[in-house]
Amino acid sequence: MGCLFSFFFRPTASADIVETPRQVFSWEKEDRQAIRKEDFILDKLKNEIIYRLSGSINGQQFIVQNCDNCTVYVFDHTGQIQIDDCTNCRILIGPVHGSVFIRDSTNCILATVCQQFRTRDCRDLYVYLSCTSQPIIESSHNIKFGCLTLNYDKLAEQYKLADINPWNNTWGNIHDFTTIPGGNNYSLLDQNENLFKHLPIPIDPSCSHMNINDNMETSVTPFTYGELYRHRNEERCLVVFFQNSNADSCARELILMAKQSEIVLVQTKYFLINEMSASRLFSGNTTYNSLVTKGPVIGLEFAGTNCIQICQQLLNNLIKLKYQNLSHFISQSATDANEQLQKFYNFANNERMTATGVSSIDKNASPGDQQRLNEGNGNDYEDKIVQEFSHLLEKSKQLFNGLRDLPQYGHKQWQPYFGRTFDVYTKLWKFQQQHRVLLDKKYNLKRWQIGEIASKIGQLYYHFYIRTSETNYLNEAFAFYSAIRTRAYYSKVNREEKPDLMVKKLRYYARFIVVCLLLKKTKIMRELVCELNRQIDEYVKAYDPDDSLEWQLVLNEISTFIDVDNQLNIDHIPITLSYRLTNSLVPPLPIGSEKILSNIQLYTVEEILIIGNYQDQIKFSERFKNDMKSLSITCSLCLWNGLFKDYEEHLKTTHTNPACEFCGEKFDSKIRLDEHKQKLCTKIIVPCALKEYGCSNSVCRAQLQDHYLSYSHQKTLASIMHRFASRTTNDQHEQGSGMDVDVGQSAPSSITTTTNENVRPQMQEVYETINILTNETQTLSDHTQYLSSESIRLQSSTESVTQELSSLKLSIQERNSFLNDVKPNQNIVQENVTTLKPKTDNMQYASYDGTLIWKITNFHEKMMDAQSERQTSIYSPPFYSSSTGYKMRARLYLNGDGNARRTHMSLFFVLMRGPNDAILKFPFNYKVTFCLYDQTPQQRHIIDSFRPDVRSSSFQRPRSEMNIASGIPKFFPLTMIQQEGNPYVRDDTMFIKVMVGFAEMPKTVLPYALSLNPGLPTNVQQYIIKQEIERTAQTQTLQQHLATNQ
């Protein structure tokens, strides 16, 4: 069976050990003098802001621990992130090649891009995430996940350095190891919960050139709704782009255009698909089989009303205008789309192999091998996966067996070997996770095999703890062992025919118990001991009875060790001591203890108690316990006499604790049971105290007080008082007649008379008391009769009220039924009101003559929103060319758009879908003029015009709510509009006029037309403009005539 508890022994301190083993970090794997450990660990910081710019981490491990109210920005790619014991912190981390592990943290905000994400023992977190694998939470509560949208200079390059593809993001597909009934430990944030709404934007001058933003339109990882939209019943569409240098750009443009058409992006995938899968996915169409061999594909899932039709139209426009050579696939019907999406995700999960090299085969393969892999069919690929798994499995076993030969001291000798073993097991674990479905099918991978890999990793962490004394490694071992138990990897081992598998399972339990002992996880440890006991019984029955003694010995040693390490209890109250006891602090002995301890040698407290390093570690010394065992005692439950050491066995085998036959309460001695029944038991039947005087009732002790107030008991009490009063009166008469006696009896009579005279006042008081009690008894009797009649009246009233309540209940049910019928109509009305409100608001400003004067209030607030990218653009109310004409609006980017961002205001014209588009002429080719009003008497308006490009999709007949905006990107410089006291913004308000030239107007007249008083009626303005046009024409004619005459 081998040694279960000490695979390696902890090295002892000696003079030849040069350096103490310690935890190894990634930056210490090579001898690099220029790297300082302090640059990669943030420890015990408070109220600080920390920046790490590009090139400062460069793929190394990064640790944040024991920080409070700190803000951390890491704008670089890292190898692995570990966050421990942080509170009220805000952390942004660039792409991570490995995993992000956060534990024991509270009320923090985290934003990151990574391969794996995991939390443990955390609560109240905001997590903005882009993760290529399923995020995992364990023993955590109130974790809010959001899709990370982020961009800054060099971020796309860092994605590649971290081997992360932005099209693979499963941020919302959370796996919770510790679920709660009827709820979740996590929730998902919607698209309105932007990153920089919770995390402050960096303001340090060193970041000013990085263009940091959380704009969805420029984010490296596209924003996906994921599980937020997964269960909505709306039309779906699958779009696949085949390998091409323009596939990424086309996919991003399609996403932006779809968003403007109110079509949402649900999920994206990037993976290599083989020809067989392509044939199944594309319904046998072999046209795509040759395309998939060129490389990975990009898949997009869209959803929304008329999703397929809109996506087809948008994609066709893109292909015609910019991407003629790009091959693609798009769903043709809703039924086909649902089936295709299901197949697509199945292939993506089973055969995912990203071009950035997530698969270890891709990483380790030569260029020739990579080409053969890409060109091979599905079976070749599956065979290569199985071969790679077998290779990793065999290599890991060889390395693990070699650990036994390592020296027990000198970390330079054993550390490199440990590092290689860790790396191989890490690759093996990730590889089986990535290809689990395929390995189940082709390799027949069993759950116990996965459990064995996890167990070996747990052993590695445990051995590293033994050599370094770092508790972090022991916690990691506990995490892997707990996962094996939680996921029941060894649950089916009993059904296997090989007994050595069952032995592995028993050894796993023994190792897990040792780790729990070291971590003082008492509850889990006791559960494991019970489980190990059951597993040993099953093993002995099914396989080898001869091993029973050896395994029972192990189990007994564990149980003995647990039982010995108990707390000190005084009067059943546990006492926890954090200091050494002295004679002045000895608890006093209870009365009678002197006799018990008379046969024992007197000890000091220090000799009796042994106190450990922890506050709750205290136990009796072995010497004191041996003397206690030699005491002679008598059983409190029977007549047994013997030694104290045999008393526990006597209690188990001879009798059990006696219980009261009336209430069932158990006692540790018969004496206490008798005392309980005589004085305390509330359920025992006892006679009335006036039984001898005529009250023969026997009642439960708990009801005695009620009996004393009853009519029968009061009647008995009154009768007793009357008899006592009569007897006293007779005694008085007898004493009065005794006064007439002869002289011979004078001496005794005088004594009696004196005594009676002394007693008479006392008797008078007794008579008065008896009369009072008699009257009170009669009063009580009257009250009892009154209460009885009142009870009958109340009972009648109760029945009446019950009937009324039943009637009311029926009425309420009828009313609820009516309200339930009304509620759907009310919801419909509410939806209609909600829909009509924006239309009504727009109608207030509706214009039907092709012109719009747009009043923009709260200008500075809107400008700040644009600069912080909370809302980059605003729309004007719609206006019309006529009552049956074109529907239009303007779109303004206050902080600029595209190349004009942060330099100019961008003003665009938007053609909207109108009710009469079917009879209108398209493309729209009328001149559009914008005018920014100068609100001072100088009237130096800013005027600019453009004529539509009829080839652009922006001016074709709208197929969605709005076409893509088009206009003048550099309409007006921001330096002028941001000047204090500029003439274009007054009272925090700006005016813009949009005028569509359906009738051609000379350029020379345009400034005059725009300078007219907007308050004049439209027909008056048109008349004045017409007069000005005629006057200008006459002037020009006259000038030409004069020029000719000269």
Sequence and secondary structure as in RCSB ss.txt:
>XXXX:A:sequence
MGCLFSFFFRPTASADIVETPRQVFSWEKEDRQAIRKEDFILDKLKNEIIYRLSGSINGQQFIVQNCDNCTVYVF
DHTGQIQIDDCTNCRILIGPVHGSVFIRDSTNCILATVCQQFRTRDCRDLYVYLSCTSQPIIESSHNIKFGCLTL
NYDKLAEQYKLADINPWNNTWGNIHDFTTIPGGNNYSLLDQNENLFKHLPIPIDPSCSHMNINDNMETSVTPFTY
GELYRHRNEERCLVVFFQNSNADSCARELILMAKQSEIVLVQTKYFLINEMSASRLFSGNTTYNSLVTKGPVIGL
EFAGTNCIQICQQLLNNLIKLKYQNLSHFISQSATDANEQLQKFYNFANNERMTATGVSSIDKNASPGDQQRLNE
GNGNDYEDKIVQEFSHLLEKSKQLFNGLRDLPQYGHKQWQPYFGRTFDVYTKLWKFQQQHRVLLDKKYNLKRWQI
GEIASKIGQLYYHFYIRTSETNYLNEAFAFYSAIRTRAYYSKVNREEKPDLMVKKLRYYARFIVVCLLLKKTKIM
RELVCELNRQIDEYVKAYDPDDSLEWQLVLNEISTFIDVDNQLNIDHIPITLSYRLTNSLVPPLPIGSEKILSNI
QLYTVEEILIIGNYQDQIKFSERFKNDMKSLSITCSLCLWNGLFKDYEEHLKTTHTNPACEFCGEKFDSKIRLDE
HKQKLCTKIIVPCALKEYGCSNSVCRAQLQDHYLSYSHQKTLASIMHRFASRTTNDQHEQGSGMDVDVGQSAPSS
ITTTTNENVRPQMQEVYETINILTNETQTLSDHTQYLSSESIRLQSSTESVTQELSSLKLSIQERNSFLNDVKPN
QNIVQENVTTLKPKTDNMQYASYDGTLIWKITNFHEKMMDAQSERQTSIYSPPFYSSSTGYKMRARLYLNGDGNA
RRTHMSLFFVLMRGPNDAILKFPFNYKVTFCLYDQTPQQRHIIDSFRPDVRSSSFQRPRSEMNIASGIPKFFPLT
MIQQEGNPYVRDDTMFIKVMVGFAEMPKTVLPYALSLNPGLPTNVQQYIIKQEIERTAQTQTLQQHLATNQ
>XXXX:A:secstr
   SS SS      TT  S      GGGSS  TT  GGGTEEES BS EEEE TTSSTT EEEEES BS EEEE 
S BSEEEEES BS EEEEEEEEEEEEEES EEEEEEEEEEEEEEES EEEEEEEEESS  EEES EEEEEEE   
B TTHHHHHHHTT  TT   TT  EESS BTTB SEEE  TTS HHHHS     GGGTTS  B  TTT SS    
GGGSTT    EEEEEE S TTHHHHHHHHHHHHHHTT EEEEEEEE   HHHHHHHTTT GGGHHHHTTS EEEE
EEESTTHHHHHHHHHHHHHHHT TT  EEE  SHHHHHHHHHHHHHHHHHH   TT  SHHHHHS HHHHHHHHH
S HHHHHHHHHHHHHHHHHHHHHHHHGGGGS SS HHHHHHHHHHHHHHHHHHHHHHHHTHHHHHHHT   HHHH
HHHHHHHHHHHHHHHHHH  HHHHHHHHHHHHHHHHTTTTTTGGGSS HHHHHHHHHHHHHHHHHHHHHT HHHH
HHHHHHHHHHHHHHHHHT GGGHHHHHHHHHHHHHHHHHS  EEETTEEE  SS   GGG     TTHHHHGGGS
    HHHHEEE SSTT EEE HHHHHHHHT EEE SSSS EEEGGGHHHHHHHT    B TTT  B SSHHHHHH
IIIII SSSEEE TTGGGT   EEEGGGHHHHHTSHHHHHHHHHHHHHHHHHHHHHHHHHHHTTS  GGGHHHHH
HHHHHHHHHHHHHHHHHHHHHHHHHHHHHHHHHHHHHHHHHHHHHHHHHHHHHHHHHHHHHHHHHHHHHHHHHHH
HHHHHHHHHHHHHHHHHHHT  SSSEEEEEE SHHHHHHHHHTTSS  EE   EESSTTS EEEEEEETT  GGG
TTTEEEEEEEEE  TTGGGS SS   EEEEEE   STT   EEEEE   TTSGGGS  SSSB   EEEEEEEEHH
HHTSTT TT BTTBEEEEEEEESS   TTTHHHHHTS TTS HHHHHHHHHHHHHHHHHHHHHHHHHHHH 
